Amino acid sequence: MDTNQEIELIKEILDGNTQMFRTIADEYGEQLFRVAMGYMHSREEAQDIVQESLIKAYNSLSSFKGDSKLSTWLYRITVNNCLNQIEKNKRRWLFGQASKEREDITEVFGSSREETPEQKMIDAETAKIVREAIDSLPQKQKTAFILQRYQELSQQEIAQIMGITEGAVEQLLQRGKMNLKKKLSL
């Protein structure tokens, strides 16, 4: 969807055709889900984040200025919701509540080959180690990495979402990859 189509769609929604918001949800829902999975690692939590993000977007659609692409605005809302949920989960854990069991990321995104049970177990353990390494990155590195890795966004788009320069995004990605290499080589 191009920028003009987005602007027209938003005008139509704001003029009272609220059913047209479904178009936005259908267009961007899967992309937002992949971003949320990069943070949450749980299908259920990622779906909740996407739903919450779309509700927030709908409720604040009149505040969308069009300075960036609609997708950039939606990604920013989703990333913020993920970060808020992670903080809530940390507080729950600190107060002794059991955290939800995490799904294996390969279950959500699928595997491209037939695997033996032994290979599935190895892949699951590898995915867990990689997930933990990504989760241990500093927050800005993690955000830049997830947006590039799971959404294949350009550095320019990531810069808009994060509110930083493209050079800063490049540095975050380089540092994030170096940190991941260090963590995964141990």
C-alpha positions as CSV (number, residue, x, y, z in Angstrom):
1,M,0.0,0.0,0.0
2,D,1.5,3.3,-1.0
3,T,1.5,6.5,1.1
4,N,-1.4,8.1,-0.8
5,Q,-3.5,5.0,-0.4
6,E,-2.7,5.0,3.4
7,I,-3.7,8.6,3.7
8,E,-7.0,8.0,1.8
9,L,-7.7,5.0,3.9
10,I,-7.1,6.8,7.2
11,K,-9.4,9.7,6.1
12,E,-12.1,7.2,5.2
13,I,-11.8,5.6,8.7
14,L,-11.8,8.9,10.5
15,D,-14.8,10.0,8.4
16,G,-16.8,7.2,10.0
17,N,-16.1,4.1,7.9
18,T,-14.5,2.2,10.8
19,Q,-14.8,-1.1,9.1
20,M,-12.0,-0.1,6.8
21,F,-9.6,-0.4,9.7
22,R,-9.7,-4.1,8.9
23,T,-7.7,-3.3,5.8
24,I,-4.9,-2.0,7.9
25,A,-5.1,-5.0,10.2
26,D,-5.0,-7.4,7.3
27,E,-2.2,-5.5,5.5
28,Y,0.2,-5.2,8.5
29,G,-0.9,-7.9,11.0
30,E,1.5,-10.6,9.9
31,Q,4.5,-8.2,9.9
32,L,3.6,-6.9,13.4
33,F,3.2,-10.5,14.6
34,R,6.8,-11.3,13.4
35,V,8.2,-8.3,15.2
36,A,6.3,-9.3,18.4
37,M,7.5,-12.9,18.1
38,G,11.1,-11.6,17.9
39,Y,10.6,-10.1,21.3
40,M,8.1,-12.4,23.0
41,H,8.9,-15.9,21.6
42,S,5.4,-16.9,22.4
43,R,2.6,-17.1,19.8
44,E,0.0,-16.2,22.4
45,E,1.8,-13.2,23.8
46,A,2.8,-12.0,20.3
47,Q,-0.9,-12.2,19.2
48,D,-1.9,-10.3,22.2
49,I,0.7,-7.6,21.5
50,V,-0.5,-7.3,17.9
51,Q,-4.1,-7.0,19.0
52,E,-3.2,-4.4,21.6
53,S,-1.1,-2.5,19.1
54,L,-3.9,-2.4,16.5
55,I,-6.4,-1.2,19.1
56,K,-3.9,1.6,20.2
57,A,-3.4,2.5,16.5
58,Y,-7.2,2.6,15.9
59,N,-7.8,4.7,19.0
60,S,-5.0,7.2,18.1
61,L,-5.4,7.2,14.4
62,S,-6.4,10.9,14.4
63,S,-3.0,11.7,15.8
64,F,-1.1,10.0,12.9
65,K,0.5,13.0,11.2
66,G,1.7,11.2,8.1
67,D,5.3,12.3,8.8
68,S,6.4,8.6,8.4
69,K,4.8,5.6,6.7
70,L,1.9,4.0,8.4
71,S,3.9,0.8,8.8
72,T,6.7,2.7,10.6
73,W,4.1,4.1,13.1
74,L,2.6,0.7,13.6
75,Y,6.0,-0.9,14.2
76,R,6.8,1.8,16.7
77,I,3.6,1.1,18.6
78,T,4.3,-2.7,18.5
79,V,7.9,-2.4,19.7
80,N,6.8,-0.1,22.6
81,N,4.1,-2.6,23.5
82,C,6.6,-5.5,23.5
83,L,9.0,-3.5,25.7
84,N,6.3,-2.7,28.1
85,Q,5.2,-6.3,28.2
86,I,8.7,-7.5,28.8
87,E,9.0,-5.1,31.8
88,K,5.6,-6.4,33.1
89,N,6.9,-10.0,32.8
90,K,10.1,-9.1,34.6
91,R,8.1,-7.6,37.5
92,R,5.8,-10.7,37.7
93,W,8.9,-12.9,37.8
94,L,10.4,-10.8,40.5
95,F,7.3,-11.2,42.6
96,G,7.4,-15.0,42.2
97,Q,4.8,-15.5,39.5
98,A,5.6,-18.3,37.1
99,S,6.3,-17.1,33.6
100,K,4.4,-18.6,30.6
101,E,6.1,-21.4,28.8
102,R,7.7,-20.3,25.6
103,E,7.0,-21.8,22.3
104,D,9.9,-22.9,20.1
105,I,10.3,-20.2,17.4
106,T,10.7,-22.9,14.8
107,E,7.1,-24.0,15.6
108,V,5.8,-20.6,14.5
109,F,8.0,-20.0,11.5
110,G,8.2,-23.6,10.4
111,S,11.1,-25.7,9.3
112,S,12.2,-26.1,5.7
113,R,13.2,-29.7,5.9
114,E,12.0,-33.1,7.2
115,E,13.8,-33.8,10.5
116,T,14.4,-36.7,12.7
117,P,13.4,-36.5,16.3
118,E,17.1,-36.1,17.2
119,Q,17.5,-33.2,14.7
120,K,14.4,-31.5,16.0
121,M,15.8,-31.7,19.5
122,I,19.1,-30.2,18.4
123,D,17.3,-27.5,16.4
124,A,15.1,-26.7,19.4
125,E,18.1,-26.3,21.7
126,T,19.9,-24.2,19.1
127,A,16.9,-21.9,18.7
128,K,16.7,-21.6,22.5
129,I,20.4,-20.6,22.7
130,V,20.0,-18.0,19.9
131,R,16.8,-16.6,21.4
132,E,18.5,-16.2,24.8
133,A,21.5,-14.5,23.1
134,I,19.2,-12.1,21.3
135,D,17.2,-11.4,24.5
136,S,20.5,-10.6,26.3
137,L,21.4,-7.8,23.9
138,P,21.1,-4.2,25.1
139,Q,17.6,-3.0,24.3
140,K,18.4,-0.7,21.3
141,Q,20.6,-3.4,19.7
142,K,17.9,-5.9,20.2
143,T,15.3,-3.7,18.6
144,A,17.4,-2.9,15.6
145,F,18.4,-6.5,15.2
146,I,14.8,-7.8,15.4
147,L,13.5,-5.2,13.0
148,Q,16.2,-6.1,10.5
149,R,16.2,-9.9,11.0
150,Y,12.5,-10.6,11.3
151,Q,11.1,-7.8,9.1
152,E,14.0,-7.3,6.8
153,L,13.5,-3.5,7.1
154,S,16.1,-1.1,5.7
155,Q,18.3,0.9,8.0
156,Q,16.3,4.0,7.0
157,E,13.0,2.4,8.1
158,I,14.6,1.2,11.4
159,A,15.9,4.7,12.0
160,Q,12.4,6.2,11.6
161,I,10.9,3.6,13.9
162,M,13.5,4.1,16.6
163,G,13.8,7.8,16.1
164,I,17.6,7.8,15.5
165,T,19.9,8.3,12.6
166,E,20.7,5.7,10.0
167,G,24.4,5.8,11.2
168,A,23.2,5.0,14.7
169,V,21.2,2.0,13.4
170,E,24.2,0.7,11.5
171,Q,26.3,1.0,14.7
172,L,23.6,-0.8,16.7
173,L,23.4,-3.6,14.2
174,Q,27.2,-4.0,14.0
175,R,27.5,-4.0,17.8
176,G,24.5,-6.4,18.1
177,K,26.0,-8.8,15.7
178,M,29.4,-8.7,17.4
179,N,27.8,-9.3,20.8
180,L,25.8,-12.2,19.4
181,K,28.9,-13.7,17.9
182,K,30.7,-13.4,21.3
183,K,27.7,-14.9,23.2
184,L,27.2,-17.7,20.7
185,S,30.9,-18.7,20.5
186,L,31.0,-19.3,24.2
